[in-house]
Amino acid sequence: MNIADIATQEYIEVDVGTRMGKVRSTFEDGNPKGIIVTNDGDYEGVISEREVLQSHVEDDAKVAALIKPSRSAPAPRVSRDEDVRETARVLIESNAKMAPVFENDELWGVISSDGVLEAVLENLDALTVDDVYTSDPETVQEGDGVGTVINILREHGISRIPVLNENDYLTGVVTTHDIADFVIRENERMTTGDRVGDNDRMLDVPVYDIMNSPVETTTLDTTVDEAVETMLELDYGGLMVTPDDDDRVVIGVITKTDVLRALTFTEEERMDVQITNISMLDTITRESITESIQDVSDKYAEMQVMHAHVRFKEHKEKLRGTPLVQCQIRLRTNKGQVAGTGEGYGAENAFRVALDKLERNVLEVKGITSDEEYRGQLLRKLNEL
């Protein structure tokens, strides 16, 4: 399937110097699917309705404020005759929700991640949540402060965190949008006084005060088409995954991005490696990343890696002009999911730190498995099995 019938021409084109107030009023007056941003007539980027309406950029600011620097995340683009698999890969690797569609090098329309998911929805019943979800998610307690949540979101490069009560039962979810709404709202209320002190108190506010509750959940045996249908209907970016017999216990998260990523999986003999924000690669290549991950997985001969996802994220901090970069590597294997995260100045340094952490985690899985096998052998000898 290609995207010729999925892409839409329902978009508007604006210059980077256009006021945000004017753009917002355009969405209120009509229903364009996206905004193509140009700079003196040249394509610069694309932003979605949700990004415009949920952004906290002031009306007098320019559209350029919503366009990421081309060095860290270049504007994606796809051909109108491109297939769905490659389109999903472009969206994932560009860390984008929408991309412009070109026909014969001329701008034709836009394609969104939601549009791709809607188009393939009927084919997703062959997969279950268990096939694509992220297991062992990061969690926070109801009493944890907003500052703690921000640090976890930043460190792990995630957009949502399940919230647990004192019994470790799922009671809510907090997302990056919730954090942004809260911070902006509180900043607008601050008119006098010690701003530093106010900001410190704001970071100490318990996550319970800003989380979303009740939580929409799904289970491992639910088909992916059902899960995606729920996300599209409720306009949610993800769902919490719980056991069949207890929706109070969170065991994972499934997001629209997880499903898009599954669309890019291949059956090639070579390991399938997907890189988000691939443009940030400087002194390192996709080939060397693949080889390094393969070397780590080979240290555990029984581990078969079905898919590897490497995500780079640039921070504002720099050292002699080189930005601080976070790298997260996550492997989906026949032994479960294994991950490693690290930071360094430049993509290569960040990758090496994350790879080292990944290797330690892989060897830990190997040790645990070996211990379990030994224990099983011992129990069998003792006739306890």
C-alpha positions as a printed NumPy array, in Angstrom:
array([[  0.   ,   0.   ,   0.   ],
       [  1.321,   3.451,  -0.891],
       [  0.144,   6.757,   0.549],
       [ -1.448,   8.194,  -2.597],
       [ -4.924,   7.708,  -1.128],
       [ -3.935,   8.476,   2.473],
       [ -2.268,  11.845,   2.017],
       [ -4.471,  14.908,   1.981],
       [ -4.375,  18.346,   0.371],
       [ -6.223,  19.84 ,   3.326],
       [ -3.387,  22.051,   4.497],
       [ -2.433,  25.701,   4.593],
       [  0.897,  27.274,   3.752],
       [  2.404,  30.028,   5.885],
       [  5.726,  31.834,   6.075],
       [  8.025,  31.444,   9.098],
       [  7.341,  35.091,   9.93 ],
       [  3.551,  34.651,  10.277],
       [  2.09 ,  35.501,  13.703],
       [  0.914,  32.524,  15.763],
       [ -2.331,  34.373,  16.545],
       [ -3.212,  34.414,  12.854],
       [ -2.411,  30.707,  12.492],
       [ -4.566,  29.775,  15.493],
       [ -7.504,  31.727,  14.103],
       [ -7.109,  29.826,  10.824],
       [ -7.663,  26.522,  12.62 ],
       [-10.628,  27.967,  14.484],
       [-12.218,  29.157,  11.209],
       [-11.568,  25.975,   9.202],
       [-10.223,  22.452,   9.498],
       [ -6.852,  22.112,   7.773],
       [ -4.992,  18.894,   8.588],
       [ -1.646,  20.628,   8.866],
       [  0.482,  23.671,   8.172],
       [  3.306,  23.727,   5.653],
       [  5.858,  26.309,   6.753],
       [  7.996,  28.027,   4.132],
       [ 10.878,  30.486,   4.254],
       [ 10.922,  32.827,   1.259],
       [  9.041,  30.175,  -0.687],
       [ 11.319,  27.266,   0.286],
       [  9.922,  24.389,   2.321],
       [ 10.986,  24.719,   5.961],
       [  8.825,  22.312,   7.95 ],
       [  5.354,  21.129,   8.882],
       [  3.279,  21.458,  12.056],
       [ -0.016,  19.869,  13.015],
       [ -3.225,  21.385,  14.355],
       [ -2.579,  19.808,  17.75 ],
       [  0.912,  21.312,  17.941],
       [ -0.499,  24.756,  17.192],
       [ -3.485,  24.666,  19.521],
       [ -1.626,  23.022,  22.417],
       [  1.51 ,  25.12 ,  22.141],
       [  1.988,  27.89 ,  24.68 ],
       [  3.774,  30.216,  22.27 ],
       [  2.286,  33.712,  22.509],
       [  0.073,  35.012,  19.693],
       [  2.622,  37.702,  18.787],
       [  5.379,  35.101,  18.325],
       [  6.28 ,  33.884,  14.858],
       [  5.553,  30.439,  13.418],
       [  9.305,  29.857,  13.358],
       [  9.083,  29.296,  17.135],
       [  7.415,  25.917,  16.496],
       [  9.881,  24.748,  13.87 ],
       [ 12.773,  22.729,  15.264],
       [ 16.309,  23.621,  14.179],
       [ 17.141,  21.742,  10.984],
       [ 20.409,  20.466,  12.487],
       [ 18.711,  18.509,  15.259],
       [ 15.547,  17.453,  13.451],
       [ 15.362,  18.304,   9.72 ],
       [ 11.956,  18.675,   8.143],
       [ 10.841,  15.24 ,   6.871],
       [  9.388,  14.678,   3.418],
       [  7.925,  11.734,   1.505],
       [  6.93 ,  11.013,  -2.07 ],
       [  3.246,  10.571,  -2.922],
       [  3.946,   7.069,  -4.266],
       [  5.913,   6.043,  -1.147],
       [  4.752,   2.915,   0.682],
       [  3.299,   2.954,   4.18 ],
       [  6.279,   1.129,   5.728],
       [  8.816,   3.735,   4.554],
       [  6.475,   6.606,   5.444],
       [  6.186,   5.267,   8.993],
       [  9.982,   5.031,   9.148],
       [ 10.384,   8.66 ,   8.017],
       [  7.934,   9.857,  10.678],
       [  9.65 ,   7.812,  13.407],
       [ 13.209,   8.721,  12.468],
       [ 12.295,  12.41 ,  12.148],
       [ 10.401,  12.29 ,  15.455],
       [  7.486,  13.918,  13.621],
       [  3.708,  13.532,  13.706],
       [  3.266,  14.864,  10.176],
       [  5.239,  15.122,   6.938],
       [  4.747,  16.941,   3.611],
       [  4.033,  14.874,   0.522],
       [  5.763,  15.699,  -2.767],
       [  4.805,  14.676,  -6.286],
       [  7.4  ,  15.213,  -9.028],
       [  9.335,  17.464,  -6.616],
       [  6.28 ,  19.665,  -6.165],
       [  4.521,  20.003,  -2.812],
       [  1.267,  18.047,  -3.057],
       [ -0.127,  17.65 ,   0.464],
       [  0.53 ,  16.26 ,   3.945],
       [  0.474,  12.883,   5.669],
       [ -0.002,  12.393,   9.412],
       [  0.844,   9.518,  11.729],
       [ -2.861,   9.267,  12.622],
       [ -3.682,   9.093,   8.91 ],
       [ -1.269,   6.18 ,   8.461],
       [ -2.715,   4.321,  11.463],
       [ -6.3  ,   4.846,  10.273],
       [ -5.384,   3.512,   6.822],
       [ -3.819,   0.295,   8.116],
       [ -6.232,  -0.216,  11.021],
       [ -7.99 ,  -3.257,   9.553],
       [ -4.629,  -4.988,   9.022],
       [ -3.5  ,  -4.531,  12.621],
       [ -5.696,  -7.341,  13.946],
       [ -2.851,  -9.733,  13.135],
       [ -0.826,  -8.172,  15.97 ],
       [ -1.514,  -8.078,  19.685],
       [ -0.451,  -5.475,  22.223],
       [  2.099,  -8.021,  23.445],
       [  3.877,  -7.778,  20.063],
       [  4.552,  -4.041,  20.155],
       [  4.211,  -2.61 ,  23.67 ],
       [  7.03 ,  -1.347,  25.893],
       [  7.371,  -3.432,  29.051],
       [  8.578,  -2.434,  32.53 ],
       [  7.732,   1.266,  32.199],
       [  9.129,   3.986,  34.41 ],
       [  6.627,   4.898,  37.154],
       [  6.185,   7.592,  39.803],
       [  4.319,   7.731,  43.088],
       [  1.397,  10.073,  43.724],
       [  3.485,  12.096,  46.161],
       [  6.477,  12.581,  43.848],
       [  7.062,  16.18 ,  42.833],
       [  6.656,  17.617,  39.345],
       [ 10.43 ,  18.143,  39.237],
       [ 11.   ,  14.407,  39.683],
       [  8.618,  13.644,  36.825],
       [ 10.348,  16.149,  34.537],
       [ 13.718,  14.529,  35.228],
       [ 12.366,  11.04 ,  34.425],
       [ 10.724,  12.236,  31.201],
       [ 13.973,  13.886,  30.176],
       [ 16.26 ,  11.031,  31.174],
       [ 14.278,   8.306,  29.421],
       [ 12.974,  10.297,  26.455],
       [  9.345,   9.344,  27.1  ],
       [  6.108,  11.31 ,  26.905],
       [  3.964,   9.684,  29.619],
       [  4.444,   8.043,  33.009],
       [  1.968,   5.902,  34.99 ],
       [  1.301,   7.131,  38.536],
       [  1.022,   4.611,  41.401],
       [ -0.414,   4.921,  44.901],
       [  1.182,   3.677,  48.131],
       [  0.069,   0.119,  47.278],
       [  1.737,   0.379,  43.85 ],
       [ -1.643,   0.339,  42.121],
       [ -2.218,   2.395,  38.976],
       [ -4.189,   5.552,  39.78 ],
       [ -3.269,   7.996,  37.039],
       [ -1.059,   9.043,  34.142],
       [  0.958,  12.217,  33.637],
       [  2.174,  13.348,  30.193],
       [  4.498,  15.984,  28.831],
       [  1.414,  18.006,  27.832],
       [  0.16 ,  17.9  ,  31.433],
       [  3.53 ,  19.19 ,  32.639],
       [  3.615,  21.963,  30.026],
       [  0.045,  23.056,  30.829],
       [  0.807,  23.15 ,  34.549],
       [  4.092,  25.048,  34.226],
       [  2.659,  27.665,  31.859],
       [ -0.452,  28.108,  33.995],
       [  1.603,  28.602,  37.145],
       [  4.015,  30.992,  35.444],
       [  1.105,  33.127,  34.266],
       [ -0.121,  33.368,  37.874],
       [  3.265,  34.592,  39.086],
       [  3.217,  38.369,  38.927],
       [  5.223,  39.379,  41.983],
       [  7.506,  37.863,  44.575],
       [ 10.522,  35.64 ,  44.421],
       [ 10.297,  33.863,  41.049],
       [ 13.08 ,  31.433,  41.938],
       [ 11.318,  30.454,  45.132],
       [  7.996,  30.187,  43.289],
       [  9.573,  27.933,  40.662],
       [ 11.102,  25.724,  43.356],
       [  7.721,  25.324,  45.043],
       [  6.127,  24.583,  41.684],
       [  8.549,  21.688,  41.1  ],
       [  7.619,  20.271,  44.51 ],
       [  3.882,  20.095,  43.707],
       [  2.845,  16.404,  43.917],
       [  2.085,  14.737,  40.609],
       [ -1.274,  13.672,  42.078],
       [ -2.456,  17.268,  41.579],
       [ -1.888,  17.281,  37.823],
       [ -2.261,  13.643,  36.71 ],
       [ -5.076,  12.296,  34.529],
       [ -7.444,   9.856,  36.203],
       [ -9.123,   7.402,  35.678],
       [ -6.702,   5.647,  33.322],
       [ -7.555,   4.057,  29.973],
       [ -6.001,   0.585,  29.936],
       [ -5.578,  -2.381,  27.62 ],
       [ -4.238,  -5.944,  27.949],
       [ -1.519,  -8.002,  26.27 ],
       [ -3.937, -10.178,  24.299],
       [ -5.902,  -7.209,  22.927],
       [ -5.422,  -6.84 ,  19.178],
       [ -3.498,  -3.759,  18.089],
       [ -6.359,  -2.548,  15.921],
       [ -8.579,  -2.367,  19.021],
       [ -5.917,  -0.484,  20.973],
       [ -5.308,   1.99 ,  18.134],
       [ -9.052,   2.485,  17.649],
       [ -9.316,   3.457,  21.328],
       [ -6.393,   5.884,  21.052],
       [ -7.785,   7.527,  17.916],
       [-11.304,   7.772,  19.359],
       [-10.133,   9.342,  22.632],
       [ -7.278,  11.33 ,  21.037],
       [ -4.783,   9.635,  23.354],
       [ -1.147,   9.142,  22.464],
       [ -0.923,   5.904,  24.467],
       [ -2.589,   3.404,  26.79 ],
       [ -1.424,   1.673,  29.954],
       [ -1.043,  -2.118,  29.671],
       [ -2.329,  -4.251,  32.56 ],
       [ -2.847,  -7.992,  33.232],
       [ -6.186,  -9.524,  32.244],
       [ -7.174, -10.095,  35.843],
       [ -6.164,  -6.788,  37.454],
       [ -6.347,  -3.364,  35.802],
       [ -4.702,  -1.805,  38.855],
       [ -1.271,  -3.254,  38.026],
       [  0.638,  -1.595,  35.187],
       [  3.067,  -3.825,  33.268],
       [  3.702,  -1.684,  30.207],
       [  2.703,   1.106,  27.857],
       [  1.602,   1.05 ,  24.233],
       [  1.731,   4.25 ,  22.181],
       [  0.907,   5.274,  18.637],
       [  4.65 ,   5.515,  18.072],
       [  5.082,   1.872,  19.138],
       [  2.529,   0.839,  16.513],
       [  4.128,   2.98 ,  13.797],
       [  7.481,   1.455,  14.68 ],
       [  5.991,  -2.037,  14.295],
       [  4.952,  -1.13 ,  10.748],
       [  8.632,  -0.656,   9.884],
       [  9.754,  -4.087,  11.132],
       [ 11.281,  -6.235,   8.408],
       [ 12.033,  -9.929,   7.996],
       [ 15.544,  -9.325,   6.696],
       [ 18.322, -11.5  ,   8.095],
       [ 20.213,  -8.406,   9.166],
       [ 19.151,  -6.789,  12.403],
       [ 16.505,  -4.112,  11.874],
       [ 17.742,  -0.899,  13.51 ],
       [ 15.617,   2.224,  13.635],
       [ 17.09 ,   5.596,  14.58 ],
       [ 15.024,   8.563,  15.761],
       [ 16.588,  11.954,  14.949],
       [ 19.052,  10.291,  12.601],
       [ 20.213,  13.719,  11.39 ],
       [ 22.076,  14.188,  14.672],
       [ 24.649,  11.55 ,  13.692],
       [ 27.967,  13.325,  13.314],
       [ 31.06 ,  11.139,  13.623],
       [ 29.081,   7.9  ,  13.732],
       [ 27.086,   6.066,  11.033],
       [ 24.01 ,   3.865,  10.956],
       [ 26.252,   0.954,   9.915],
       [ 28.579,   1.331,  12.909],
       [ 25.598,   1.627,  15.257],
       [ 24.139,  -1.595,  13.87 ],
       [ 27.471,  -3.416,  14.162],
       [ 27.988,  -2.244,  17.757],
       [ 24.528,  -3.4  ,  18.844],
       [ 25.053,  -6.723,  17.059],
       [ 28.345,  -7.197,  18.934],
       [ 26.544,  -6.703,  22.255],
       [ 23.715,  -9.101,  21.41 ],
       [ 26.238, -11.716,  20.207],
       [ 27.656, -11.9  ,  23.737],
       [ 24.458, -13.677,  24.661],
       [ 24.184, -16.342,  21.971],
       [ 20.633, -17.327,  22.862],
       [ 19.355, -13.76 ,  22.517],
       [ 17.78 , -13.043,  19.144],
       [ 17.187,  -9.342,  18.49 ],
       [ 14.051,  -8.803,  16.434],
       [ 14.277,  -5.026,  16.422],
       [ 16.503,  -2.278,  17.798],
       [ 15.449,   1.324,  18.355],
       [ 18.037,   4.053,  18.944],
       [ 16.761,   7.475,  19.937],
       [ 18.858,  10.642,  20.089],
       [ 17.75 ,  13.836,  21.8  ],
       [ 19.687,  17.091,  21.922],
       [ 19.806,  19.275,  25.046],
       [ 20.573,  22.988,  25.19 ],
       [ 23.82 ,  22.533,  27.126],
       [ 27.005,  22.653,  25.02 ],
       [ 30.721,  22.099,  25.499],
       [ 32.93 ,  24.017,  23.06 ],
       [ 30.046,  24.133,  20.619],
       [ 29.153,  20.431,  20.879],
       [ 25.64 ,  19.827,  22.266],
       [ 24.861,  17.476,  25.13 ],
       [ 23.004,  14.53 ,  23.616],
       [ 20.959,  11.788,  25.223],
       [ 20.849,   8.363,  23.585],
       [ 18.46 ,   5.547,  24.403],
       [ 18.872,   2.053,  22.927],
       [ 16.018,  -0.429,  23.285],
       [ 16.143,  -3.997,  22.008],
       [ 13.114,  -6.205,  21.433],
       [ 14.369,  -9.764,  21.766],
       [ 13.173, -13.31 ,  22.282],
       [ 14.257, -12.866,  25.918],
       [ 12.172,  -9.73 ,  26.445],
       [ 13.08 ,  -6.056,  26.158],
       [ 16.483,  -4.696,  27.171],
       [ 17.504,  -1.038,  27.181],
       [ 20.416,   1.277,  27.885],
       [ 20.476,   5.067,  28.213],
       [ 23.376,   7.513,  28.349],
       [ 24.403,  11.115,  27.767],
       [ 27.498,  12.663,  26.22 ],
       [ 28.665,  15.602,  24.158],
       [ 27.892,  14.643,  20.593],
       [ 25.872,  11.712,  19.266],
       [ 28.789,   9.273,  19.2  ],
       [ 29.779,   9.833,  22.834],
       [ 26.139,   9.535,  23.941],
       [ 25.757,   6.302,  21.962],
       [ 28.892,   4.782,  23.497],
       [ 27.677,   5.522,  27.028],
       [ 24.225,   4.068,  26.251],
       [ 25.828,   1.027,  24.581],
       [ 27.934,   0.357,  27.664],
       [ 24.811,   0.475,  29.84 ],
       [ 22.984,  -1.779,  27.368],
       [ 25.807,  -4.326,  27.49 ],
       [ 25.708,  -4.43 ,  31.292],
       [ 21.944,  -4.953,  31.168],
       [ 22.257,  -7.696,  28.543],
       [ 24.852,  -9.512,  30.654],
       [ 22.601,  -9.099,  33.678],
       [ 19.76 , -10.781,  31.77 ],
       [ 22.208, -13.535,  30.821],
       [ 23.197, -13.98 ,  34.473],
       [ 19.596, -14.092,  35.668],
       [ 18.692, -16.648,  33.003],
       [ 21.704, -18.773,  33.876],
       [ 20.761, -18.653,  37.573],
       [ 17.209, -19.719,  36.773],
       [ 18.417, -22.58 ,  34.582],
       [ 20.813, -23.746,  37.326],
       [ 18.049, -23.523,  39.922],
       [ 15.751, -25.538,  37.675],
       [ 18.375, -28.237,  37.21 ],
       [ 19.   , -28.361,  40.953],
       [ 15.31 , -28.641,  41.792],
       [ 14.823, -31.384,  39.24 ],
       [ 17.689, -33.317,  40.819],
       [ 16.004, -32.846,  44.186],
       [ 12.729, -34.085,  42.703],
       [ 11.043, -30.812,  43.598],
       [  9.74 , -30.308,  40.086]])
